[in-house]
């Protein structure tokens, strides 16, 4: 069965959107679709008309167009695909104006093709970005290879990026940092909160930041290492610690000495713990006083230790994520954590949902009859549902009930569905369920589905532009 929306279906979906949705999203989205279609090559057309870009007066509209261009060729036959040189021309034109977020996947080229064929255009794009957006660019992603021409010392591109002082996220997923480069980036980009990269094997562990380097054996011709940082020192190394650590995000996967915990306690704001099994391993972590986000993966503390943990962190905690069945009842979590607004738990859902702005839950037997309550929660903005064993009757019943309600997802912005959809019937039930939500939720901007052909149905949502003013 072809799940892609036909024209009549698409028109009906747009017709069913509320007036608020139309005003905020649909017309702008359809206009951007028409711009993208206008860039596709026609018979005998060897140049590209950039005139429509002049009408994109806002930063959000320019960024939305770049996001659409990143996937513009995904489902298209080769004769309709927008050539990479044209995509670069579009990008270069848009970079004459300021931009907040840039992902170079918008030009549709792999890093090898990019470095071999489009070096000059890439260098020009970096130069324009620096000229127009130095003071405002927040996030930047470039899938560039190590020692490739894109980041060679001759181009100075990495040095130019380091000059983007307000950069908060830098993603270089295929780049391997040498020690000097890593120091330059971390010492100069003082507002950086996220750095996605690889560390060269020669980089030595430092106090409070020990890289665990795992080779990728399938890349036999490319020396590349994935980096996972475990912020735990051996006991003999903790005696050299002085002052206070400035790390705000801790990743712990083995016992941390009390001396080091105390060193982190002043500035640590988030704690991610992996596979700690014994209560004795948790005891030192209770010294941390200001944890606001707590993530537990594969951890099996006792119920008593879990309660102690929440009592210790609860007054400051606004996010709690736990994949353990030993998690306390959700009601207890909310009582112990009065500021909690984001929750992921394997327990049954809380009775009262009004406080939550973000929720990730499983379709357990206890939760199957509460889809309506979740989807009418007044403040929920981000929702992820994992269907471990999809119950057809419960979901179909919820779909019917939602159609007749006017209070569905009043503030929802993001919806993610995880499921193993093994039959056509299950796919149809899931699509109908999500489609009802999309036609009701006035602020929905993102829908993620388990299969690409299902996600494509909701492109009219994912292409939206949401204006705050």
C-alpha positions as CSV (number, residue, x, y, z in Angstrom):
1,X,0.0,0.0,0.0
2,X,1.2,3.5,-0.9
3,X,0.9,5.7,2.2
4,X,1.9,8.9,0.5
5,X,-0.9,11.5,0.5
6,X,-2.6,12.0,-2.8
7,X,-3.5,15.5,-3.9
8,X,-7.1,15.2,-2.6
9,X,-5.9,13.8,0.7
10,X,-3.4,16.6,1.1
11,X,-6.0,19.2,0.3
12,X,-8.4,17.7,2.9
13,X,-5.7,17.7,5.5
14,X,-4.9,21.3,4.9
15,X,-8.6,22.1,4.9
16,X,-9.0,20.5,8.3
17,X,-6.3,22.6,9.9
18,X,-7.4,25.3,12.3
19,X,-7.3,28.9,11.2
20,X,-4.4,29.4,13.7
21,X,-2.4,26.7,11.9
22,X,-3.1,28.2,8.5
23,X,-2.0,31.6,9.6
24,X,1.2,30.4,11.4
25,X,2.3,27.6,9.1
26,X,0.5,26.3,6.1
27,X,0.7,29.3,3.7
28,X,4.3,29.9,4.4
29,X,5.1,26.2,4.1
30,X,3.3,25.9,0.8
31,X,5.1,29.0,-0.5
32,X,8.5,27.5,0.4
33,X,7.4,24.3,-1.4
34,X,6.8,26.3,-4.5
35,X,10.2,27.9,-4.3
36,X,11.9,24.5,-4.0
37,X,9.9,23.2,-7.0
38,X,10.9,26.3,-9.0
39,X,14.6,25.4,-8.5
40,X,14.2,22.0,-10.1
41,X,15.8,21.8,-13.6
42,X,13.5,22.0,-16.6
43,X,14.2,21.1,-20.2
44,X,17.0,23.3,-21.5
45,X,17.3,25.3,-18.3
46,X,21.0,25.7,-17.4
47,X,20.8,28.6,-14.9
48,X,18.9,29.1,-11.7
49,X,16.7,32.1,-10.9
50,X,17.4,33.3,-7.4
51,X,14.7,36.1,-7.4
52,X,12.3,34.2,-5.1
53,X,14.9,34.4,-2.3
54,X,14.5,38.1,-2.1
55,X,11.0,37.6,-0.6
56,X,12.4,35.7,2.4
57,X,12.7,38.6,4.8
58,X,13.0,36.7,8.1
59,X,15.8,34.5,9.4
60,X,13.3,31.7,10.3
61,X,12.0,31.6,6.7
62,X,15.6,31.4,5.3
63,X,16.5,28.6,7.7
64,X,13.3,26.7,6.9
65,X,14.1,26.8,3.2
66,X,17.6,25.4,3.9
67,X,16.1,22.6,5.9
68,X,13.8,21.7,3.1
69,X,16.6,21.8,0.5
70,X,18.5,19.2,2.6
71,X,15.9,16.7,1.7
72,X,14.7,18.1,-1.6
73,X,16.3,15.4,-3.7
74,X,15.6,12.4,-1.4
75,X,12.6,10.9,-3.1
76,X,13.1,12.5,-6.6
77,X,14.3,10.9,-9.8
78,X,17.7,12.1,-11.0
79,X,16.2,14.3,-13.7
80,X,14.3,16.3,-11.1
81,X,17.1,16.6,-8.6
82,X,18.5,20.1,-7.9
83,X,22.2,20.0,-8.9
84,X,24.7,20.6,-6.1
85,X,26.2,23.7,-7.8
86,X,22.7,25.3,-7.8
87,X,22.2,24.4,-4.1
88,X,25.5,26.1,-3.3
89,X,24.3,29.2,-5.3
90,X,21.2,29.3,-3.2
91,X,23.1,28.9,0.1
92,X,25.6,31.7,-0.9
93,X,22.8,34.0,-1.7
94,X,21.0,33.4,1.6
95,X,24.3,33.9,3.5
96,X,24.3,37.5,2.5
97,X,21.9,38.0,5.3
98,X,22.3,36.9,9.0
99,X,21.5,33.4,10.0
100,X,21.2,31.6,13.4
101,X,21.5,27.9,12.5
102,X,23.3,26.4,9.5
103,X,23.7,22.7,8.5
104,X,25.8,22.2,5.4
105,X,23.7,19.2,4.5
106,X,21.5,21.7,2.6
107,X,23.9,21.5,-0.3
108,X,23.3,17.7,-0.6
109,X,26.9,16.6,-1.1
110,X,28.9,14.1,0.8
111,X,32.1,15.3,2.4
112,X,34.3,13.6,-0.2
113,X,32.4,15.2,-3.1
114,X,32.3,18.5,-1.2
115,X,36.1,18.6,-0.8
116,X,36.9,17.4,-4.3
117,X,34.5,19.4,-6.4
118,X,33.2,22.3,-4.4
119,X,36.1,23.6,-2.3
120,X,35.9,27.1,-3.6
121,X,32.2,27.4,-3.0
122,X,32.5,26.0,0.5
123,X,35.3,28.5,1.3
124,X,33.2,31.3,0.0
125,X,30.2,30.1,2.1
126,X,32.4,30.2,5.3
127,X,33.6,33.7,4.4
128,X,30.1,34.9,3.9
129,X,28.9,33.3,7.1
130,X,31.6,35.1,9.1
131,X,30.9,38.5,7.5
132,X,27.1,38.4,7.9
133,X,26.5,36.2,11.0
134,X,29.5,36.5,13.4
135,X,27.5,38.0,16.2
136,X,24.3,35.9,15.8
137,X,25.1,32.4,14.6
138,X,24.2,29.8,17.3
139,X,24.6,26.3,15.7
140,X,26.8,25.1,12.9
141,X,27.1,21.5,11.5
142,X,29.6,20.5,8.8
143,X,30.3,16.9,7.9
144,X,33.9,17.5,6.9
145,X,36.7,14.9,6.7
146,X,40.0,15.1,8.7
147,X,42.8,16.9,6.9
148,X,40.6,17.4,3.9
149,X,41.0,20.5,1.8
150,X,37.9,22.0,3.5
151,X,39.8,22.4,6.8
152,X,43.4,22.5,5.6
153,X,45.6,25.1,7.2
154,X,45.8,27.0,3.9
155,X,42.0,27.8,4.0
156,X,42.0,28.8,7.6
157,X,38.3,27.7,7.8
158,X,38.6,26.2,11.3
159,X,40.2,29.4,12.5
160,X,37.4,31.4,11.0
161,X,34.8,29.2,12.8
162,X,36.6,29.8,16.1
163,X,36.0,33.5,15.5
164,X,32.2,32.9,15.8
165,X,32.3,33.8,19.4
166,X,28.6,33.4,20.1
167,X,28.5,29.8,18.7
168,X,26.6,27.5,21.1
169,X,26.6,24.2,19.2
170,X,29.4,23.0,16.8
171,X,28.8,19.7,15.1
172,X,31.7,18.2,13.1
173,X,30.7,14.5,13.2
174,X,33.4,13.2,10.8
175,X,36.2,15.4,11.9
176,X,39.1,14.2,14.2
177,X,40.5,16.9,16.4
178,X,44.2,17.0,17.0
179,X,45.1,18.2,20.5
180,X,45.9,21.8,19.5
181,X,42.7,22.2,17.5
182,X,40.6,20.8,20.4
183,X,42.3,23.3,22.8
184,X,41.7,26.2,20.4
185,X,38.0,25.5,20.0
186,X,37.3,24.9,23.7
187,X,39.4,27.8,24.9
188,X,38.0,30.4,22.4
189,X,34.4,29.4,22.0
190,X,33.4,30.3,25.5
191,X,29.6,30.1,24.8
192,X,29.9,26.5,23.4
193,X,27.6,24.1,25.2
194,X,27.8,21.2,22.6
195,X,30.7,20.0,20.6
196,X,30.2,16.9,18.4
197,X,33.6,15.6,17.1
198,X,36.1,12.9,17.3
199,X,39.3,13.1,19.4
200,X,42.6,11.8,18.0
201,X,44.0,8.9,19.8
202,X,47.1,10.9,20.8
203,X,45.0,13.2,23.1
204,X,45.8,12.3,26.7
205,X,43.3,12.2,29.5
206,X,43.1,15.3,31.7
207,X,41.7,15.9,35.1
208,X,37.9,15.3,35.0
209,X,37.8,14.5,31.3
210,X,38.9,11.0,30.3
211,X,38.3,10.1,26.7
212,X,37.4,6.5,25.9
213,X,38.4,6.0,22.3
214,X,36.8,3.2,20.4
215,X,38.1,2.4,16.9
216,X,35.7,1.8,14.1
217,X,37.0,-1.5,12.5
218,X,34.7,-1.3,9.5
219,X,36.6,1.9,8.3
220,X,39.8,0.0,7.4
221,X,41.2,2.8,5.3
222,X,40.3,5.7,7.7
223,X,41.8,6.1,11.1
224,X,38.7,7.4,13.0
225,X,37.7,7.1,16.6
226,X,34.4,7.7,18.2
227,X,34.7,9.5,21.5
228,X,32.8,8.9,24.7
229,X,33.7,11.0,27.7
230,X,33.6,9.4,31.2
231,X,34.2,12.0,33.8
232,X,35.6,9.6,36.4
233,X,39.2,9.6,37.6
234,X,41.1,6.8,39.3
235,X,41.5,7.2,43.0
236,X,45.2,8.2,42.9
237,X,44.5,10.9,40.4
238,X,41.9,12.6,42.6
239,X,44.5,13.8,45.1
240,X,45.8,16.3,42.6
241,X,42.5,18.0,42.3
242,X,42.3,21.6,43.4
243,X,39.7,24.4,43.4
244,X,36.4,23.4,41.7
245,X,35.6,21.8,38.4
246,X,33.7,23.9,35.9
247,X,32.0,21.0,34.2
248,X,28.3,21.3,34.1
249,X,27.4,18.0,32.5
250,X,28.7,14.7,34.1
251,X,28.8,11.3,32.4
252,X,29.4,8.5,34.9
253,X,29.8,4.8,34.1
254,X,31.8,3.6,37.1
255,X,32.4,4.4,40.8
256,X,33.4,8.0,41.3
257,X,35.5,8.8,44.4
258,X,33.9,11.1,46.9
259,X,36.8,13.6,46.5
260,X,36.1,14.0,42.8
261,X,32.3,14.3,43.4
262,X,33.0,17.1,45.8
263,X,35.2,18.7,43.2
264,X,32.2,18.7,40.7
265,X,29.5,19.6,43.2
266,X,29.6,23.4,42.8
267,X,28.9,23.6,39.0
268,X,27.4,20.2,37.9
269,X,23.9,20.7,36.6
270,X,23.2,17.5,34.7
271,X,24.1,13.9,35.6
272,X,24.0,11.0,33.1
273,X,24.7,7.6,34.8
274,X,25.2,4.4,32.8
275,X,25.1,0.8,34.2
276,X,25.7,1.6,37.9
277,X,24.3,-1.5,39.7
278,X,25.3,-1.2,43.4
279,X,24.0,1.3,45.9
280,X,27.6,1.8,47.1
281,X,28.4,3.3,43.7
282,X,25.5,5.8,44.1
283,X,26.4,6.9,47.6
284,X,29.1,9.4,46.6
285,X,27.0,11.0,43.9
286,X,24.5,12.1,46.6
287,X,27.0,14.9,47.4
288,X,26.0,16.7,44.2
289,X,23.8,19.5,45.3
290,X,22.5,21.3,42.2
291,X,21.5,18.6,39.7
292,X,18.7,19.8,37.4
293,X,18.7,17.0,34.8
294,X,19.1,13.3,35.8
295,X,19.4,10.5,33.2
296,X,19.7,6.8,34.2
297,X,20.4,4.1,31.7
298,X,20.8,0.5,32.7
299,X,21.1,1.4,36.4
300,X,19.6,-0.9,39.1
301,X,19.8,0.9,42.4
302,X,17.5,-0.3,45.1
303,X,14.1,1.4,45.5
304,X,15.4,2.9,48.7
305,X,18.4,4.4,47.0
306,X,16.2,5.7,44.2
307,X,14.0,7.5,46.7
308,X,17.1,9.0,48.5
309,X,18.4,10.2,45.2
310,X,15.2,12.0,44.4
311,X,15.0,13.4,47.8
312,X,18.5,14.8,47.4
313,X,18.1,16.2,43.8
314,X,14.3,16.7,43.8
315,X,14.0,20.4,44.8
316,X,16.2,21.5,41.8
317,X,15.3,18.7,39.3
318,X,13.3,19.7,36.2
319,X,14.1,16.6,34.1
320,X,14.1,12.9,35.1
321,X,14.7,10.1,32.7
322,X,14.9,6.5,33.8
323,X,14.7,3.2,31.9
324,X,14.6,1.0,35.0
325,X,11.5,-0.9,36.2
326,X,12.7,-0.1,39.7
327,X,11.7,3.6,39.2
328,X,9.5,4.8,42.0
329,X,5.8,5.4,41.2
330,X,5.3,8.6,39.2
331,X,3.2,10.2,41.8
332,X,6.1,9.9,44.3
333,X,8.5,11.4,41.7
334,X,6.2,14.4,41.2
335,X,5.9,14.9,45.0
336,X,9.6,14.7,45.5
337,X,10.4,16.9,42.5
338,X,8.1,19.9,42.6
339,X,9.8,21.7,39.7
340,X,9.8,18.6,37.4
341,X,8.4,19.4,33.9
342,X,10.1,16.7,31.8
343,X,9.6,13.0,32.5
344,X,10.6,9.7,30.9
345,X,9.7,6.6,32.9
346,X,8.7,3.0,32.6
347,X,6.2,3.4,35.4
348,X,2.5,4.1,34.8
349,X,1.6,7.7,34.0
350,X,0.9,10.2,36.7
351,X,-2.7,11.0,37.6
352,X,-2.2,14.7,37.0
353,X,-0.4,15.8,33.8
354,X,-0.9,19.6,34.0
355,X,2.7,20.3,35.2
356,X,4.5,18.4,32.4
357,X,5.8,20.1,29.3
358,X,7.7,17.0,28.0
359,X,6.7,13.4,28.4
360,X,8.1,10.1,27.1
361,X,6.1,7.0,28.1
362,X,5.5,3.4,27.1
363,X,2.2,1.8,26.1
364,X,2.1,-0.5,29.1
365,X,-1.2,-2.1,30.0
366,X,-1.7,0.6,32.7
367,X,-1.1,3.4,30.1
368,X,-3.2,2.2,27.1
369,X,-6.4,3.8,28.3
370,X,-4.9,7.2,29.0
371,X,-4.0,8.4,25.4
372,X,-6.9,10.9,25.6
373,X,-5.6,12.4,28.9
374,X,-2.1,12.7,27.5
375,X,-3.1,14.3,24.3
376,X,-5.3,16.9,26.0
377,X,-2.7,17.8,28.7
378,X,-2.8,21.6,28.7
379,X,0.9,22.3,28.8
380,X,2.6,19.4,27.0
381,X,5.0,20.6,24.3
382,X,7.1,17.6,23.5
383,X,5.6,14.0,23.4
384,X,7.3,10.7,22.6
385,X,5.3,7.4,22.7
386,X,7.0,4.1,22.5
387,X,4.7,1.3,21.4
388,X,6.3,-1.9,22.7
389,X,3.3,-4.0,21.8
390,X,0.8,-1.9,19.9
391,X,-2.8,-2.6,21.1
392,X,-4.9,-2.0,18.0
393,X,-8.3,-1.6,19.8
394,X,-7.0,1.0,22.3
395,X,-5.3,3.1,19.6
396,X,-8.3,2.9,17.2
397,X,-10.6,3.9,20.1
398,X,-8.4,6.8,21.0
399,X,-8.4,8.0,17.4
400,X,-12.2,8.0,17.2
401,X,-12.5,9.9,20.5
402,X,-9.9,12.5,19.5
403,X,-11.8,13.4,16.3
404,X,-14.7,14.8,18.3
405,X,-12.6,16.9,20.8
406,X,-11.6,20.5,20.5
407,X,-8.9,20.5,23.2
408,X,-6.3,18.1,21.5
409,X,-2.7,19.0,22.0
410,X,-3.2,22.7,22.6
411,X,0.5,23.5,23.0
412,X,2.2,20.4,21.4
413,X,5.2,21.3,19.2
414,X,6.9,17.9,18.8
415,X,5.5,14.4,18.4
416,X,7.7,11.3,18.1
417,X,6.4,7.8,17.6
418,X,8.5,4.6,18.2
419,X,7.1,1.3,17.2
420,X,7.6,-1.9,15.2
421,X,4.9,-1.7,12.6
422,X,5.0,-5.1,11.0
423,X,1.7,-5.2,9.1
424,X,-0.3,-2.9,6.8
425,X,-3.1,-2.8,9.3
426,X,-0.9,-1.5,12.1
427,X,0.6,1.1,9.7
428,X,-2.9,2.3,8.8
429,X,-4.0,2.5,12.5
430,X,-0.9,4.5,13.4
431,X,-1.2,6.9,10.5
432,X,-4.9,7.6,11.3
433,X,-4.0,8.2,15.0
434,X,-1.2,10.7,14.2
435,X,-3.2,12.3,11.4
436,X,-6.0,13.3,13.8
437,X,-3.4,14.9,16.1
438,X,-1.9,16.8,13.3
439,X,-5.2,18.3,12.2
440,X,-6.0,19.4,15.7
441,X,-2.7,20.7,17.2
442,X,-2.3,24.4,16.4
443,X,1.4,24.7,17.1
444,X,2.8,21.3,16.0
445,X,6.0,21.7,14.0
446,X,7.6,18.2,14.1
447,X,6.4,14.7,13.6
448,X,8.8,11.7,13.7
449,X,7.5,8.3,12.6
450,X,9.1,4.9,12.8
451,X,9.3,4.5,9.0
452,X,10.3,7.0,6.3
453,X,7.3,6.3,4.1
454,X,5.0,7.1,7.0
455,X,6.9,10.2,8.0
456,X,6.6,11.5,4.5
457,X,2.9,11.7,4.9
458,X,3.4,14.4,7.5
459,X,5.8,16.6,5.5
460,X,3.1,19.4,5.6
461,X,3.8,19.5,9.4
462,X,7.6,19.1,9.3
463,X,7.9,21.9,6.7
464,X,6.1,24.4,8.8
465,X,7.5,27.7,10.1
466,X,6.5,28.6,13.6
467,X,6.5,32.4,14.3
468,X,6.6,33.5,17.9
469,X,5.4,36.9,17.0
